[in-house]
């Protein structure tokens, strides 16, 4: 198994859509964009994208309903940069 490397969004601001969580309805989709700087040295290939959520008050990691510390979103395929 390959070693795990974590990258995180460099934008610590939350919920730029300006709708506070108490106003969310069950099943409502909330779009909140967080760019992730991966660096030019990252090789092309398939990568597992996961979501990890932190408690805004104390910074602790919130667990999923199954007790995991992250949620697998899906695979992303990185292509080589143009000219490589």
N, C-alpha and C positions, 0 to 999 in steps of 0.2 A: 504494500500500500504506500502511495506517495505521501510525503510529509504535508501537513496542513499549514497553509499560510493564510492569515486573516488580513484583509484590507478593510478599511471602513470609510464611510463617507467623511470627507473633510469638512462638511458643513454640519456643524452641531446644532444649527437652528432646527426647530421641529415644527411640523405642521404649518408650512408656509401658506397653505390654503386658507389659513385664518379661521378655521372652524374648530373650536375647542372640543376635545373628546366627549364631554357631557352632552354635546348637541348631536352626536352621531346616532343614527337610527340603526337597529340591528339589520345586518345585511347590506348596509350602505357602503359603497366604495368611496374611499377617501384617497385622492391622488396627492402624493407628497414626494417631490423629486429630490434626490440626493446624489449628486455626481460623485464618482469614486475615481480618484487618480491612481492608476495602476502602474505607471512608469513605463518608460520605453524599453527596458530590459526584459519585460515579461514576454515569454515566448508565445507564439500563436498556439492555439489548441482549445480543447474543451475544458471549461471550468464550471464547477458547481457554484451557483449563486444561492446564498442563504441570507436570511433575515434574522437579526438579533435585536431585541428591543430592551432598552434600559429604563429603569425607574428614574423619572426626572428628579425625584427628591433626593435619593441617596446614591444613584449611579449603579445600583445592583442590576444584574441581568434578570429579566423576567422570563419565567419558564412557560413553555407551551402547555396545553392541556395534557399532553403525554409525558411531561416532565423534562423535555429536552431544553437546552439553552439556546437553540436556534431552530429556524423553520426553513427547510429546503424549498427554494422558490423554483429552481430549474437549472438546466444547463445553458450556458452561453458559449458561443463559439467565437473566439478571437481570431481575426485574420491578420496576416502579416501587414505591416505598414507599407504603403505604396513605395516602390523602389527597392524593396528588400527581396 
